[in-house]
Amino acid sequence: MKRLFDVIEHQQTHFPKQDMLASKIDGKWIGWETATVQNTVNQLSAGLIQSGIGSIEFNAEQSDKIAIISYNRPEWLMTDMAVQQTGAILVPLYPTTHPNEIVYILNEAEVKLIFVGDKILFDKVMSVKDQVPSLQDIYSFDAIDGCRNWKEIFVSDTDKVNQFKSTIPDSHIATIIYTSGTTGYPKGVMLSHKNICSCLLYSKQSFPFSDAPDKKVLSFLPLNHVFEKLVSYIFMFSGLSIYYAENMDTIGDNLREIKPNGFTTVPRLLEKVYERIMTKADELSGLKRTLFFWALNLGKRYDISNKNKVYLLQLWLARKLIFSKWRAALGDNVEFVVTGGAACPVNLLRIFNAAGIPVYEGYGPTENSPVISVNRKDKKENIFGTVGQPIDGIEVKLEEDGEICVKGSTVMAGYYKHPEWTAETIIDGWLHTGDIGEWIDHKYLKITDRKKELFKTSGGKYIAPPTYRKQI
C-alpha cells in the first residue's frame, strides 16, 4: 500500500466486508459494504474530475484544495479517499472551528469546494462564504434546502478515475491539517501519502493491529484529528469494521449496542467513565460497597509485571465480581483502548488494566503523521507512566535539553506556504517536537515538560486534543 486510497482495493481483495463503515440512521445501524464504498468513492472522484477538480501537477500549491467540516460519519472517509484519487488535497476542519479561523484557513489554502455534514455547519460556512473568493461551491452530506447534496456530483463513468489514480506518486500531499502554533496563526501541516502510509505500516507492526475481519471498532474522536484519521486507515487496512458513534453523548449506549473490540480516546473521556462509575459506587451500601472498594484498591496496586500469586487470585475474583460490570458497560468485548492527546493519569491506567480493559498510551505530533511511540500489547513492553517505545521504522533522539526529535519517512513535508516555519522545526532531517522527555530503562519514552508554551484554540462542547502539541 503506497497511497492511502489503495486501502479500499486492499480490503476488497483480502477481506471484503458487509460493514466496512457503519453509522446509525433512524435508530438502526446501517453498514456500507466494501464494494459499495469503493463504487461510491470512484463515482465521487469521477464527478469531481468532470467538474474540473484534480491535478496531474503534483505540487502542493498548484493542486486543488477541497475542505471538509463534519462530524464523524462514513461519508467523511469516502470523501477523503475520493479527493485523494483526483490528485486534489483535502483540508479538514474541526466542526467547532471559529468562523474567523475558517476564513483564514480557507483563504490560505485557496479552497475551491467544501463538504459540510449538516445544516448547522452549512450555515456556519455560509456566514463566511463571501470572505473566501476561491470558494466556488458547498456540498452537504445531509439533505439541506439551499445546498447541493454531495450525491449530485456522482458520475457513473469512472474510467478517468483509474487514469488519475495511476499517476499519483506516494510523495504527493494527501492532506493539509491546520494546527495552532506559537504565532497564533494556524499552521498547515503537509502530509504526503508516504508520510501517513509509512506511519500506518510502522504502527500496525509495532502495536500491533492484527488483521481481524471479524472485529469492529467504535470511532468518536474527530476525524480531522490526524491520529483518528491514521487509525481509521489502519482499521480499514486490517479489516476491522468502523462504526461511528452518533455523538459524544451517546458513546456509552453505542458501546453497549455494537460491542466493539477497541477504540481510541483521550484521557478526559476515560476520566468521565471513571467518574460515572464512582458516582454509582457512592450509592452502594453494605457488602456491595465493601466489595467495590476492595476491588478498586486492588486496581490501584495493579502492575503488569506483578506475579504474586495471592494478588493475582484476588484480582481474578475482583474481575468476576466487580470489574466484569465495567467491561459490560463498554460492550464486554474490548481488547484495546489507545489513548493520547494528554498525559493519562497512572492511577487510571492501573485501574482500567486491572479491570481487564487494556489501555495503551501513546504519543506523537501532527507533524509526524503522528505516531512516535506507543505502549505495546506485550506485557513486557508496556510501562505505565510512559508513552512506550518508539515505533519501528523511525529514529528518535533527545537533545541536550531533553527535547524529543524524530527522523524518518513519517516526518511531514513541511508547513504550507511557510518554509521559514519548516526550517525552524525540521533541522538536518530531524523534526523538533518542542516536547521534553526522558528515557526510562533506555527505551521507554516519558514526556516530562514542554519546551515553550504554545498558543492553543478550542471551542464547542467537546474540546479536542490540541493538534500541534499532543500525544496521539
Number of C-alpha atoms within 10 A of each C-alpha: 16 16 23 23 24 15 22 22 16 16 21 18 10 13 20 17 20 15 22 27 25 21 22 15 9 7 7 8 15 15 19 19 18 23 17 15 21 20 16 21 27 28 22 27 34 29 24 22 23 16 10 11 20 24 19 14 15 18 14 22 14 11 20 24 26 26 26 23 26 24 25 22 23 18 21 21 19 22 23 25 25 25 29 27 32 30 29 30 29 26 25 24 25 20 21 19 15 15 14 10 15 21 16 15 23 24 16 15 23 19 22 19 20 22 25 27 23 17 17 13 18 22 13 18 20 14 11 13 18 11 14 19 12 17 19 11 13 21 22 23 20 15 15 15 8 9 18 17 17 20 15 11 17 18 17 12 12 18 11 14 22 14 12 19 18 9 15 21 15 17 16 24 28 28 26 24 25 26 22 19 20 13 10 12 15 20 23 23 26 26 29 28 23 25 28 30 25 22 28 26 18 20 24 20 14 19 19 13 19 14 17 16 20 11 17 24 24 22 24 21 23 20 23 23 22 25 25 20 20 21 21 21 22 22 25 22 28 21 26 29 28 26 28 22 24 18 12 12 9 11 17 14 15 21 24 16 12 17 20 25 22 24 23 21 21 21 20 18 12 18 14 11 16 15 12 10 14 15 11 9 14 10 9 14 11 7 8 14 14 12 16 20 14 14 22 20 12 19 23 17 13 21 16 15 10 10 9 8 9 9 14 14 11 14 20 15 13 21 19 12 14 18 24 15 15 18 18 14 16 23 20 18 18 21 14 20 20 20 26 23 23 19 21 24 14 13 15 18 26 22 24 22 20 25 25 19 23 18 29 25 29 28 28 27 24 26 29 24 28 29 27 32 27 29 27 21 17 10 11 10 14 20 23 20 19 26 28 25 26 24 23 16 17 18 14 17 16 17 11 7 10 19 20 23 23 22 20 17 20 27 29 24 21 22 21 20 16 12 11 10 15 17 14 10 19 20 12 8 14 17 24 19 22 20 20 19 22 20 16 14 7 8 12 20 27 21 20 14 13 15 15 10 10 16 16 17 17 15 12 11 8 11 11 17 22 22 26 24 25 19 28 31
